Amino acid sequence: MLLNTSALDLGLGSGGYHFVLPGREGEGFLPGSQVKWRYTPLQVVVRAWEEGEGVFRRWPSRRGVPVAVIGLHSQLAPLVLGARLAGAGRIVYIWTDAGALHSSWSEAVARLKREGWLRAVVTSGQALGGDFETVAFPSALQGAVEALEADLVVAGTGPGILGTGSRLGFSGIEQASLLTLAWSLGQKPVLAPRLSFADPRRRHRGLSHHTKTVLRLTPVPSLLPLPLLPGPLAGRLRRQLRRTPLHHQVFFYPPGELRQALSLPPPSLAPLLSSMGRPFHRDPYFFLAAAGTGFWAAKTGLRPLHHPPPGRPAREVCGMPGVPDLMPPPPTWLPAVESG
């Protein structure tokens, strides 16, 4: 039997319960003083990263790091592939708690770490099992940027998106809050679009209604990279964008180099290029959009960018040859950076 007494052992002020489950006592428990999966029979005590690192004792001081936010876990591998093509070397993935809660569920994470393409995985909120455990996304981002010195941060759900077909009832809606928090902390928010012309569901064809909803709910300007499409597909995508109120920067880029890389990926990563049971050759624009997000997010980290002028909402830029300007000014509400 497994007797879980972690809450009462810590003397939590809000109370707690013992839980009894089949198993061997002590399995899966880590030393620390923070509880994840709280008030479930599998609640576990971890050592939060914020408890030990000095960087968490002050406001973030490093700014301008691109933060690519995914809505599906299957976007992770092609996004990292695109980022590596652009020269990103220190890529950190922040695993949120909108999907699977334990990082061991992801074959993509295991392979990307084994190949050295991910520097670290940070599990935030109720998510568990990363190289570092954090209480919330803002501190996870601070640690990735300042302690791990990431040149690109990828943030989003593990496997298992939840959707209902409704406008607001899907777990990927967390993208809006992640983009907003990234901007508020002085980083460069980049939205990974869900793009498909093979999905049998009309609401997900072209630019998914999930992405359009996230765009509407994100109050800060974010970069939205999109591949240049052939005639009829391009027309459909532009019509969808016109119907979506945009204050974001839409950036179209030629996908040729990325298409070649996705067609002939490293053998160890080829099995990861599948989403909803569809491999690259059946749904190429889904993977091109994810890879393009990683590529151009990494490129934005190579030069200083600035906020679009007030009163002139960014609409779209044809992506040859430069990268659109999108750098948040330091948030006015942040106190002066403290030393020590």
Rosetta silent file (secondary structure, phi, psi, omega in degrees, C-alpha in Angstrom):
SEQUENCE: MLLNTSALDLGLGSGGYHFVLPGREGEGFLPGSQVKWRYTPLQVVVRAWEEGEGVFRRWPSRRGVPVAVIGLHSQLAPLVLGARLAGAGRIVYIWTDAGALHSSWSEAVARLKREGWLRAVVTSGQALGGDFETVAFPSALQGAVEALEADLVVAGTGPGILGTGSRLGFSGIEQASLLTLAWSLGQKPVLAPRLSFADPRRRHRGLSHHTKTVLRLTPVPSLLPLPLLPGPLAGRLRRQLRRTPLHHQVFFYPPGELRQALSLPPPSLAPLLSSMGRPFHRDPYFFLAAAGTGFWAAKTGLRPLHHPPPGRPAREVCGMPGVPDLMPPPPTWLPAVESG
SCORE:     score description
SCORE:     0.000 S_00000001
   1 L     0.000  148.313  175.449    0.000    0.000    0.000 S_00000001
   2 E  -108.575  118.765  178.231    1.061    3.580   -0.624 S_00000001
   3 E  -103.906  111.416 -177.809    0.259    5.956    2.231 S_00000001
   4 E   -97.693  104.235 -178.481    0.424    9.566    1.042 S_00000001
   5 L  -113.605   18.661 -168.859    0.756   11.814    4.105 S_00000001
   6 H   -59.714  -41.330 -175.504    2.577   14.701    2.407 S_00000001
   7 H   -64.650  -47.141 -179.087    0.024   17.461    3.116 S_00000001
   8 H   -72.026  -31.529  176.853   -0.214   16.826    6.866 S_00000001
   9 H   -60.811  -33.970 -179.347    3.536   16.210    7.104 S_00000001
  10 H   -83.671  -10.707 -179.249    4.074   19.744    5.825 S_00000001
  11 L    63.462   43.808 -177.361    1.509   21.206    8.225 S_00000001
  12 L   -61.259  138.302 -176.155   -0.276   23.121    5.481 S_00000001
  13 L   -64.614  -27.058 -178.239   -2.363   25.961    6.821 S_00000001
  14 L   -87.394    5.507  179.960   -5.386   25.022    4.709 S_00000001
  15 L    94.522 -163.473 -179.736   -5.502   21.509    6.120 S_00000001
  16 L   165.502  174.586 -177.040   -5.039   18.265    4.218 S_00000001
  17 L  -137.128  153.847  166.167   -5.816   14.578    4.064 S_00000001
  18 L   -84.583  147.765  174.792   -3.990   11.270    4.048 S_00000001
  19 E  -127.087  142.982  179.487   -4.519    9.117    0.952 S_00000001
  20 E  -120.729  125.184 -179.590   -4.130    5.345    0.671 S_00000001
  21 E  -135.892  159.533  172.014   -3.444    3.699   -2.713 S_00000001
  22 L   -66.412  142.650  178.936   -2.125    0.380   -3.978 S_00000001
  23 L   142.953 -169.146  179.576    1.625    0.526   -4.508 S_00000001
  24 L  -108.803  133.187 -176.017    4.888    0.820   -2.663 S_00000001
  25 L   -61.109  137.353  176.979    5.390    3.577   -0.133 S_00000001
  26 L    94.044   -9.118 -179.644    7.702    6.353   -1.230 S_00000001
  27 L   -64.864  132.340  170.946    7.269    5.846   -4.979 S_00000001
  28 L    78.033    5.483 -178.337    7.376    9.083   -6.959 S_00000001
  29 L   -96.469  139.606 -179.371    8.033   11.440   -4.047 S_00000001
  30 L  -119.247  148.836  179.601   10.683   14.118   -4.248 S_00000001
  31 L   -69.949  145.011  178.234   12.203   16.133   -1.402 S_00000001
  32 L   157.160 -168.392 -178.300   10.928   19.665   -1.010 S_00000001
  33 L  -133.921   11.185  178.623    8.233   21.784    0.533 S_00000001
  34 E  -114.161  140.943 -175.902    5.859   22.522   -2.372 S_00000001
  35 E  -106.557  128.548  170.172    2.911   20.305   -3.288 S_00000001
  36 E  -110.901  160.887 -172.882    1.809   19.543   -6.840 S_00000001
  37 L    55.866   43.587 -172.279   -1.359   17.686   -7.836 S_00000001
  38 L   -59.722  142.054  178.012   -2.757   19.161   -4.637 S_00000001
  39 L    58.448   30.408  167.174   -5.687   17.489   -2.905 S_00000001
  40 L  -118.572  161.277  178.990   -5.541   14.407   -5.119 S_00000001
  41 L   -60.886  -18.927 -178.409   -4.449   10.952   -3.928 S_00000001
  42 L  -104.105   20.125  178.945   -1.264   11.402   -5.982 S_00000001
  43 L   -57.520  141.928 -171.726   -0.239   14.770   -4.566 S_00000001
  44 E  -135.036  142.162  178.737    3.520   14.961   -4.500 S_00000001
  45 E   -92.355  129.053  179.978    6.028   17.140   -2.680 S_00000001
  46 E  -129.099  163.801  171.137    8.689   18.765   -4.862 S_00000001
  47 L   -94.479  113.936 -179.809   11.453   21.282   -4.431 S_00000001
  48 L   -72.718  137.838  179.242   10.405   24.374   -6.369 S_00000001
  49 H   -56.333  -36.701 -177.550   13.126   25.981   -8.469 S_00000001
  50 H   -61.738  -20.950 -176.955   12.108   29.372   -7.062 S_00000001
  51 H   -74.969  -21.342 -170.528   13.235   28.289   -3.586 S_00000001
  52 L  -117.443  -18.457 -174.204   16.904   27.954   -4.437 S_00000001
  53 L   -96.212  135.719  179.799   17.924   30.327   -7.233 S_00000001
  54 H   -65.996  -26.084 -177.058   18.936   33.911   -6.547 S_00000001
  55 H   -62.050  -24.090 -177.200   17.443   35.165   -9.824 S_00000001
  56 H   -81.631   -3.100  179.078   13.959   34.704   -8.374 S_00000001
  57 H   -88.292   -0.885 -179.992   14.644   37.210   -5.595 S_00000001
  58 L  -138.503  168.074  176.388   14.503   40.142   -8.024 S_00000001
  59 L   -70.510  151.813  179.674   12.482   41.317  -10.987 S_00000001
  60 L   -58.466  136.783  179.523   13.569   39.981  -14.390 S_00000001
  61 L  -112.202  -23.895  178.778   16.400   42.037  -15.880 S_00000001
  62 L   -89.488  126.795 -176.454   17.068   40.230  -19.178 S_00000001
  63 L  -127.562  165.836  174.201   14.559   41.184  -21.859 S_00000001
  64 L    88.337   13.930  177.736   13.932   40.568  -25.536 S_00000001
  65 L   -85.331  129.816  178.322   14.042   36.759  -25.594 S_00000001
  66 E   -67.373  136.712  178.087   11.558   35.225  -28.069 S_00000001
  67 E  -122.849  106.342 -179.699    8.854   33.089  -26.462 S_00000001
  68 E   -90.957  122.813 -172.703    7.088   30.791  -28.942 S_00000001
  69 E  -109.261  121.047 -177.944    3.730   29.629  -27.587 S_00000001
  70 L  -100.071  154.455  176.328    2.222   26.368  -28.872 S_00000001
  71 L  -110.738  -16.977  175.219   -1.370   25.178  -28.646 S_00000001
  72 L  -128.018  140.091 -178.878   -0.746   21.530  -29.568 S_00000001
  73 H   -65.155  -27.136  179.996    2.087   19.387  -28.270 S_00000001
  74 H   -69.513   -8.000  174.078    2.664   18.046  -31.798 S_00000001
  75 H   -80.364  -16.045 -172.265    3.896   21.528  -32.755 S_00000001
  76 H   -62.531  -52.336 -174.538    6.901   21.173  -30.444 S_00000001
  77 H   -63.554  -49.866  177.861    9.190   18.965  -32.583 S_00000001
  78 H   -64.366  -32.170  178.145    8.795   20.852  -35.892 S_00000001
  79 H   -64.336  -45.259  179.165    9.103   24.173  -34.048 S_00000001
  80 H   -64.831  -38.368  177.676   12.384   23.116  -32.448 S_00000001
  81 H   -59.812  -45.841  178.719   13.609   21.814  -35.822 S_00000001
  82 H   -63.609  -40.190  179.883   12.888   25.207  -37.401 S_00000001
  83 H   -64.199  -38.956  178.862   14.572   27.044  -34.539 S_00000001
  84 H   -66.006  -36.303  177.059   17.697   24.926  -34.881 S_00000001
  85 H   -62.001  -32.244 -179.242   17.832   25.716  -38.609 S_00000001
  86 L   -83.482   -3.995  176.190   17.834   29.406  -37.661 S_00000001
  87 L   103.715    5.332  178.024   20.761   28.914  -35.283 S_00000001
  88 L   -69.109  131.237 -178.264   19.065   28.640  -31.882 S_00000001
  89 L  -115.435  -29.369 -178.008   21.243   26.607  -29.556 S_00000001
  90 L  -113.307   86.860 -176.831   19.797   27.079  -26.074 S_00000001
  91 E  -105.115  125.575  179.411   16.138   26.129  -26.345 S_00000001
  92 E  -116.887  133.943  179.303   14.123   25.673  -23.152 S_00000001
  93 E  -106.372  123.207  173.871   10.623   24.190  -23.106 S_00000001
  94 E   -97.634  112.923 -178.025    8.166   25.300  -20.428 S_00000001
  95 E   -90.193  114.873 -178.991    5.572   22.526  -20.018 S_00000001
  96 L   -89.554  178.764 -175.973    2.298   23.976  -18.733 S_00000001
  97 L  -103.335   28.507  179.699   -0.536   22.144  -17.016 S_00000001
  98 L   -84.261  -12.680 -179.815   -3.171   22.482  -19.781 S_00000001
  99 L  -130.657 -135.730  176.177   -2.668   18.885  -20.976 S_00000001
 100 L   -55.967  139.151 -172.762   -0.869   15.804  -19.667 S_00000001
 101 L   -91.843  -19.665 -178.681    0.586   16.670  -16.283 S_00000001
 102 E  -111.118  130.842 -174.311    3.690   14.463  -16.234 S_00000001
 103 H   -66.823  -15.093  179.245    6.503   15.094  -18.687 S_00000001
 104 H   -68.315  -12.418 -179.851    7.233   11.377  -19.036 S_00000001
 105 H   -75.014  -11.895 -172.129    4.195   11.126  -21.336 S_00000001
 106 L  -100.655  112.860  172.632    6.013   12.919  -24.159 S_00000001
 107 H   -68.023  -33.985 -179.918    8.089   10.940  -26.634 S_00000001
 108 H   -61.288  -46.821 -179.947    8.929   14.253  -28.323 S_00000001
 109 H   -62.113  -44.136 -178.873   10.499   15.677  -25.172 S_00000001
 110 H   -60.396  -44.983 -178.023   12.472   12.498  -24.533 S_00000001
 111 H   -70.699  -43.326 -178.836   13.887   12.397  -28.063 S_00000001
 112 H   -63.260  -36.464  176.996   14.608   16.122  -28.324 S_00000001
 113 H   -70.842  -40.724 -179.307   16.502   16.023  -25.030 S_00000001
 114 H   -62.678  -35.416  179.438   18.375   12.883  -26.017 S_00000001
 115 L   -81.901   -5.369 -179.679   19.490   14.556  -29.265 S_00000001
 116 L    79.535   17.079 -178.052   20.554   17.674  -27.362 S_00000001
 117 L   -88.537  -18.662  171.735   17.998   19.880  -29.127 S_00000001
 118 L  -113.471  129.521  178.634   16.326   20.917  -25.859 S_00000001
 119 L   -74.507  -39.069 -177.861   18.519   22.347  -23.147 S_00000001
 120 E  -164.058  159.919  173.016   15.971   21.736  -20.394 S_00000001
 121 E  -118.260  128.033  177.810   12.300   21.168  -19.616 S_00000001
 122 E  -112.462  119.355  178.269   10.662   23.297  -16.939 S_00000001
 123 E   -94.776  125.587 -174.570    7.331   22.008  -15.610 S_00000001
 124 E  -116.244  157.747 -179.284    5.115   24.799  -14.327 S_00000001
 125 L    65.861 -131.225 -179.911    1.914   24.896  -12.297 S_00000001
 126 L   -84.439   -6.160  176.990    0.564   21.402  -11.677 S_00000001
 127 L   -67.374  152.719 -167.675    2.785   19.890  -14.381 S_00000001
 128 E  -145.509  151.216  169.259    5.474   17.606  -13.013 S_00000001
 129 L   101.982    4.265  178.574    8.630   15.734  -13.947 S_00000001
 130 L   -79.001 -178.724  176.098   10.767   18.341  -15.712 S_00000001
 131 L   -67.048  -28.058  178.080   14.382   19.193  -15.039 S_00000001
 132 E  -136.309  138.278  177.517   13.056   22.070  -12.924 S_00000001
 133 E  -103.594  130.032  178.497    9.748   22.379  -11.048 S_00000001
 134 E  -128.746  158.294 -177.057    8.130   25.803  -10.830 S_00000001
 135 L   -76.445  -35.908 -174.325    5.029   27.182   -9.187 S_00000001
 136 L  -153.784  167.140 -176.904    3.806   29.240  -12.146 S_00000001
 137 H   -62.825  -43.910 -177.729    4.630   30.270  -15.702 S_00000001
 138 H   -56.942  -43.340  179.328    6.127   33.725  -14.946 S_00000001
 139 H   -72.405  -32.249  174.687    8.805   32.304  -12.668 S_00000001
 140 H   -61.130  -42.589  179.028    9.396   29.424  -15.097 S_00000001
 141 H   -66.179  -42.026  178.536   10.027   31.998  -17.824 S_00000001
 142 H   -60.402  -44.505  179.382   12.314   34.019  -15.584 S_00000001
 143 H   -64.205  -41.032  179.828   14.356   30.931  -14.769 S_00000001
 144 H   -62.725  -41.170 -174.901   14.580   29.869  -18.417 S_00000001
 145 H   -78.235  -42.170 -171.374   15.720   33.308  -19.531 S_00000001
 146 H   -98.829  -43.261 -179.171   18.046   34.270  -16.683 S_00000001
 147 H   -79.900  -41.089 -178.008   19.284   31.073  -15.016 S_00000001
 148 L   -94.727   -7.966  177.123   19.434   28.883  -18.147 S_00000001
 149 L    54.333   44.867  179.565   20.219   31.784  -20.511 S_00000001
 150 L   -63.290  141.156  169.854   17.825   30.503  -23.173 S_00000001
 151 L   -98.063   -5.926  170.931   17.992   32.146  -26.583 S_00000001
 152 E  -153.667  133.062  174.970   14.521   30.741  -27.340 S_00000001
 153 E  -113.449  131.801  171.960   11.761   29.633  -24.985 S_00000001
 154 E  -108.625  131.864 -177.205    8.939   27.373  -26.138 S_00000001
 155 E  -130.712  140.619  175.956    5.881   27.366  -23.886 S_00000001
 156 E   154.754 -172.599 -169.283    2.712   25.330  -23.943 S_00000001
 157 L   -72.062  154.481  166.498    0.811   22.178  -23.244 S_00000001
 158 L   -79.731 -170.174  179.118    1.916   18.596  -23.024 S_00000001
 159 L   -60.892  149.729  172.327    0.034   15.888  -24.958 S_00000001
 160 L    99.835   60.393  175.744   -3.742   15.821  -24.684 S_00000001
 161 L   -70.803  146.427  178.377   -5.493   19.001  -25.796 S_00000001
 162 L  -112.504  126.297  179.474   -9.108   19.283  -24.668 S_00000001
 163 E  -139.206  154.545 -176.693  -11.664   20.811  -27.050 S_00000001
 164 L  -124.039   -5.277 -174.140  -15.428   21.043  -27.216 S_00000001
 165 L    85.820   -4.987  179.821  -16.101   22.648  -30.599 S_00000001
 166 L   -90.075  170.961 -176.442  -17.173   25.843  -28.843 S_00000001
 167 L   -66.201  -39.906 -171.517  -15.564   29.254  -29.197 S_00000001
 168 L  -114.802   -9.462 -172.875  -13.938   29.352  -25.756 S_00000001
 169 L   -92.590   69.367  174.636  -14.002   25.789  -24.441 S_00000001
 170 E  -148.063  145.976 -173.135  -10.565   24.424  -25.331 S_00000001
 171 H   -70.121  -24.601  179.123   -7.441   24.005  -23.249 S_00000001
 172 H   -68.587   -4.340  178.218   -5.201   25.685  -25.829 S_00000001
 173 H   -64.346  -14.084  176.075   -6.831   28.976  -24.939 S_00000001
 174 H   -60.876  -18.847  178.843   -4.013   29.321  -22.397 S_00000001
 175 H   -54.036  -37.786 -177.844   -1.912   30.630  -25.310 S_00000001
 176 H   -61.456  -44.716 -179.206   -3.513   34.050  -24.820 S_00000001
 177 H   -71.387  -35.196  179.337   -2.382   34.326  -21.208 S_00000001
 178 H   -66.216  -42.240  177.734    1.101   32.952  -21.961 S_00000001
 179 H   -62.331  -43.298 -178.724    1.647   35.497  -24.737 S_00000001
 180 H   -64.356  -42.967  179.140    0.417   38.301  -22.503 S_00000001
 181 H   -66.574  -38.924  178.330    2.660   37.288  -19.606 S_00000001
 182 H   -60.155  -45.474  177.876    5.678   36.963  -21.903 S_00000001
 183 H   -62.299  -44.089 -177.194    5.111   40.510  -23.167 S_00000001
 184 H   -63.121  -26.787  178.697    4.540   41.843  -19.661 S_00000001
 185 L   -93.992   12.718  172.757    7.899   40.428  -18.583 S_00000001
 186 L    85.063   12.709  179.893    9.669   42.159  -21.459 S_00000001
 187 L   -98.370  178.927 -175.971   10.051   39.194  -23.805 S_00000001
 188 E  -103.736  104.406 -177.680    8.985   38.780  -27.464 S_00000001
 189 E   -77.390  131.378  179.431    5.702   36.828  -27.768 S_00000001
 190 E  -130.168  123.985 -177.450    5.359   34.634  -30.865 S_00000001
 191 E   -93.945  125.508  173.760    2.181   32.661  -31.548 S_00000001
 192 L   -82.779  110.457 -176.136    2.488   29.241  -33.195 S_00000001
 193 L   -76.021  145.472  171.340   -0.574   29.102  -35.484 S_00000001
 194 L   -91.520  106.555 -173.186   -2.634   25.973  -35.895 S_00000001
 195 E  -125.587  128.591 -179.141   -2.855   25.758  -39.692 S_00000001
 196 E  -157.621  141.737  171.474   -4.229   22.814  -41.660 S_00000001
 197 L  -120.149   15.364  178.453   -5.925   22.074  -44.953 S_00000001
 198 L  -116.399  -11.540 -179.409   -6.255   18.351  -44.203 S_00000001
 199 L   -67.736  127.365 -178.270   -8.331   18.449  -41.012 S_00000001
 200 L   -68.658  -15.425 -178.885  -11.817   17.063  -41.781 S_00000001
 201 L   -87.737  123.823 -174.204  -13.404   19.505  -39.336 S_00000001
 202 H   -58.093  -35.725 -175.932  -14.321   22.762  -41.023 S_00000001
 203 H   -67.911  -15.242  179.320  -13.574   24.849  -37.911 S_00000001
 204 H  -108.177    1.801 -179.873   -9.936   23.743  -38.058 S_00000001
 205 L   -82.517  142.509 -170.431   -9.369   24.123  -41.826 S_00000001
 206 E    71.919 -133.655  175.160   -7.083   26.942  -42.817 S_00000001
 207 E   -81.978  116.604 -175.285   -6.382   28.962  -39.699 S_00000001
 208 L   -57.731  147.875  176.242   -8.011   27.033  -36.855 S_00000001
 209 H   -62.723  -22.885  174.871  -10.744   28.722  -34.849 S_00000001
 210 H   -62.877  -47.598  179.764   -8.520   28.042  -31.829 S_00000001
 211 H   -64.384  -41.608  179.849   -5.824   30.342  -33.217 S_00000001
 212 H   -63.042  -38.295  177.654   -8.365   33.004  -34.206 S_00000001
 213 H   -66.050  -43.675  179.033   -9.819   32.975  -30.696 S_00000001
 214 H   -60.257  -40.711  178.458   -6.377   33.294  -29.117 S_00000001
 215 H   -60.869  -40.377 -179.395   -5.632   36.268  -31.371 S_00000001
 216 H   -69.731  -30.419 -175.111   -8.823   37.978  -30.248 S_00000001
 217 H   -92.783   -4.846 -178.872   -8.132   37.340  -26.558 S_00000001
 218 L   -95.765  110.773 -173.683   -4.484   38.429  -26.552 S_00000001
 219 L   -80.972   -6.659 -177.433   -4.362   42.170  -25.770 S_00000001
 220 L  -107.258  148.699  178.057   -0.647   42.605  -26.509 S_00000001
 221 L   -64.043  130.513  178.697    0.974   42.699  -29.981 S_00000001
 222 L  -131.087  156.452  177.589    2.440   39.326  -30.866 S_00000001
 223 E   -85.392  132.245  177.780    4.241   37.988  -33.895 S_00000001
 224 E  -122.950   93.241  178.211    2.243   35.559  -36.067 S_00000001
 225 E   -78.986  136.071  179.371    4.496   33.911  -38.691 S_00000001
 226 E  -137.313  140.748  178.736    2.625   32.216  -41.563 S_00000001
 227 E   -73.006  145.902  170.849    3.928   30.391  -44.650 S_00000001
 228 L   -67.358  130.697 -173.764    3.243   31.828  -48.094 S_00000001
 229 L  -112.602  157.627  174.137    0.604   29.563  -49.643 S_00000001
 230 L   -68.503  159.951 -171.608   -0.394   28.769  -53.233 S_00000001
 231 H   -25.647  -77.668 -174.462   -3.288   30.711  -54.793 S_00000001
 232 H   -61.230  -37.604  179.825   -6.614   29.338  -53.466 S_00000001
 233 H   -67.468  -39.494  178.627   -5.180   28.450  -50.058 S_00000001
 234 H   -63.161  -40.356  178.848   -3.634   31.905  -49.700 S_00000001
 235 H   -62.143  -42.352  178.792   -6.973   33.504  -50.526 S_00000001
 236 H   -62.934  -44.259 -178.127   -8.747   31.468  -47.870 S_00000001
 237 H   -64.167  -42.398 -179.416   -6.145   32.320  -45.244 S_00000001
 238 H   -66.267  -35.974  176.079   -6.261   36.046  -45.998 S_00000001
 239 H   -64.189  -41.081  178.297  -10.056   36.040  -45.778 S_00000001
 240 H   -63.385  -39.076  179.482   -9.829   34.360  -42.379 S_00000001
 241 H   -68.430  -35.824  179.447   -7.329   36.961  -41.200 S_00000001
 242 H   -66.048  -31.426 -179.078   -9.528   39.825  -42.392 S_00000001
 243 L   -81.536   -5.942 -178.942  -12.419   38.501  -40.342 S_00000001
 244 L  -106.655  120.738  177.734  -10.245   38.373  -37.233 S_00000001
 245 L   -60.103  119.313 -174.295   -9.574   41.650  -35.403 S_00000001
 246 L  -121.970  125.604  164.441   -5.782   41.866  -35.456 S_00000001
 247 L  -115.904   14.171 -179.170   -3.431   44.161  -33.629 S_00000001
 248 L   -93.107  173.722  178.756   -0.703   41.583  -34.037 S_00000001
 249 E  -104.508  111.071  179.819    2.057   41.465  -36.625 S_00000001
 250 E   -92.316  128.220 -170.754    1.321   38.914  -39.335 S_00000001
 251 E  -127.821  115.466  179.515    4.457   37.854  -41.137 S_00000001
 252 E   -96.601  136.335 -176.745    4.444   35.812  -44.365 S_00000001
 253 E  -136.604  150.479  175.583    7.580   33.892  -45.298 S_00000001
 254 L   -73.878  130.580 -172.410    8.599   31.529  -48.131 S_00000001
 255 L   -94.511   11.385 -170.970    8.591   27.962  -46.763 S_00000001
 256 H   -55.285  -51.777 -177.829   10.988   26.312  -49.233 S_00000001
 257 H   -63.442  -38.366 -179.477   13.932   25.619  -46.907 S_00000001
 258 H   -69.189  -38.316  177.793   11.639   24.447  -44.132 S_00000001
 259 H   -59.866  -42.332  179.701    9.741   22.133  -46.482 S_00000001
 260 H   -63.637  -42.209 -179.155   13.005   20.480  -47.469 S_00000001
 261 H   -66.490  -37.334 -179.827   14.051   20.031  -43.832 S_00000001
 262 H   -75.053  -28.496  178.629   10.679   18.532  -42.862 S_00000001
 263 H   -71.508  -31.767 -179.421   10.683   16.201  -45.864 S_00000001
 264 L  -128.872   67.762 -178.250   14.068   14.773  -44.846 S_00000001
 265 L   -76.707  164.736  172.270   14.287   15.171  -41.060 S_00000001
 266 L   -54.518  138.605 -175.421   16.922   13.486  -38.914 S_00000001
 267 L   -53.365  -35.959 -177.640   15.906    9.814  -38.586 S_00000001
 268 L   -69.883  -22.333 -177.284   15.518   10.042  -34.820 S_00000001
 269 L  -101.015  -12.146 -177.273   13.016   12.912  -35.154 S_00000001
 270 H   -55.773  -41.268 -179.643   11.019   11.642  -38.148 S_00000001
 271 H   -64.875  -16.027 -177.825    8.506    9.693  -35.980 S_00000001
 272 H   -81.803  -12.784 -177.317    7.657   12.923  -34.124 S_00000001
 273 L   -87.502   72.079  177.862    6.263   14.601  -37.243 S_00000001
 274 E  -150.784  137.898  178.102    2.690   13.434  -36.784 S_00000001
 275 E  -143.557  129.019 -177.726   -0.396   15.252  -35.538 S_00000001
 276 L    54.923   32.995  179.799   -3.897   13.844  -35.125 S_00000001
 277 L    80.958    2.635 -177.786   -2.615   10.729  -36.904 S_00000001
 278 E  -107.516  122.942  176.731   -1.488   12.734  -39.960 S_00000001
 279 E   -79.794  179.466 -175.472    2.216   12.717  -40.958 S_00000001
 280 L   -55.890  -45.292 -173.765    3.959   15.564  -42.768 S_00000001
 281 L   -68.069  -18.972  178.404    3.076   14.454  -46.296 S_00000001
 282 L   -92.702  -21.615 -177.876   -0.657   14.388  -45.432 S_00000001
 283 L  -144.236   61.181 -169.766   -0.808   17.741  -43.629 S_00000001
 284 H   -61.912  -33.940 -173.934    2.301   19.692  -44.690 S_00000001
 285 H   -73.875  -23.151  173.811    1.092   23.171  -43.755 S_00000001
 286 H   -61.494  -47.676 -176.129    0.502   22.207  -40.136 S_00000001
 287 H   -76.618  -33.920  176.041    4.167   21.307  -39.765 S_00000001
 288 H   -63.279  -39.718  179.708    5.433   24.159  -41.955 S_00000001
 289 H   -65.002  -40.260  178.750    3.567   26.657  -39.755 S_00000001
 290 H   -68.501  -45.394  179.978    5.112   25.193  -36.603 S_00000001
 291 H   -64.128  -39.124  178.092    8.616   25.015  -38.080 S_00000001
 292 H   -64.348  -35.393  176.065    8.279   28.553  -39.413 S_00000001
 293 H   -60.697  -46.589  178.949    7.305   29.771  -35.961 S_00000001
 294 H   -64.300  -42.113 -177.915   10.488   28.307  -34.518 S_00000001
 295 H   -62.298  -50.455 -174.539   12.646   29.614  -37.369 S_00000001
 296 H   -80.155  -26.681  172.270   11.402   33.201  -37.239 S_00000001
 297 H   -62.680  -43.622  178.335   11.105   33.285  -33.469 S_00000001
 298 H   -64.157  -38.244  179.397   14.792   32.381  -33.315 S_00000001
 299 H   -63.839  -36.163  179.726   15.594   35.027  -35.923 S_00000001
 300 H   -64.435  -22.744  179.170   13.914   37.732  -33.830 S_00000001
 301 L   -77.405   -6.134 -176.516   16.384   36.928  -31.070 S_00000001
 302 L   -92.329   -5.213 -178.721   19.278   37.944  -33.302 S_00000001
 303 L  -149.232  152.269  176.853   18.426   41.662  -33.444 S_00000001
 304 L   -71.820  136.646 -179.767   16.794   44.281  -31.204 S_00000001
 305 L  -121.629  163.389 -178.507   13.140   44.861  -32.040 S_00000001
 306 L  -136.598  165.654 -179.029   10.706   47.526  -30.991 S_00000001
 307 L   -67.676  136.700  172.684    7.023   48.108  -30.386 S_00000001
 308 L   -57.303  146.958 -176.326    4.949   49.180  -33.432 S_00000001
 309 L   -57.378  143.151  178.033    4.151   52.924  -33.243 S_00000001
 310 L   -58.600  139.750  178.230    1.070   53.836  -31.146 S_00000001
 311 L    83.521   -2.265  178.705   -2.063   54.234  -33.207 S_00000001
 312 L  -125.375   82.746 -179.318   -0.726   52.140  -36.088 S_00000001
 313 L   -58.729  133.504  178.163   -1.770   48.516  -35.545 S_00000001
 314 L   -70.639  132.338  178.703    0.562   46.120  -37.315 S_00000001
 315 L  -107.495  -72.192 -179.861   -1.239   44.180  -40.038 S_00000001
 316 E  -156.574  155.757 -179.178    1.114   42.201  -42.196 S_00000001
 317 E  -136.418  134.881  171.934    4.567   42.186  -43.698 S_00000001
 318 E   -77.730  130.135 -163.042    5.869   40.090  -46.576 S_00000001
 319 L   -80.079   17.587  177.004    8.758   38.295  -45.036 S_00000001
 320 L  -110.395  127.754   -0.952   11.587   38.904  -47.500 S_00000001
 321 L  -105.936   -4.280 -168.499   14.213   39.590  -46.418 S_00000001
 322 L   -98.289 -173.415  178.400   13.857   40.983  -42.898 S_00000001
 323 L  -115.357  136.196 -178.246   12.036   40.288  -39.674 S_00000001
 324 L   -64.625  150.127  178.920    9.230   42.599  -38.490 S_00000001
 325 L   -77.234  125.790  179.516    9.928   44.909  -35.588 S_00000001
 326 L  -157.968   79.324  179.538    8.215   43.753  -32.416 S_00000001
 327 L  -124.810  120.423  179.392    9.949   44.598  -29.178 S_00000001
 328 L   -69.345  140.383  170.592    7.958   45.540  -26.091 S_00000001
 329 L   -68.664  158.717  176.296    9.126   48.562  -24.174 S_00000001
 330 L   -56.511  128.226  179.545   10.003   47.860  -20.528 S_00000001
 331 L   -55.489  131.555 -175.246    6.675   47.600  -18.662 S_00000001
 332 L   -67.496  -21.623 -176.601    6.117   50.858  -16.795 S_00000001
 333 L   -86.023   -6.992  179.116    4.800   49.074  -13.726 S_00000001
 334 L   -74.368  132.495  174.972    8.003   47.079  -13.159 S_00000001
 335 L   -68.097  164.867  177.722   10.127   48.496  -10.330 S_00000001
 336 L   -58.273  142.600 -179.485   13.743   49.321  -10.954 S_00000001
 337 L   -64.189  127.885 -179.266   15.942   46.227  -11.247 S_00000001
 338 L   -89.191  147.681  177.116   17.542   45.507   -7.905 S_00000001
 339 L   -94.240  151.032  177.174   21.148   44.443   -7.581 S_00000001
 340 L    82.647    0.000    0.000   22.232   41.456   -5.527 S_00000001
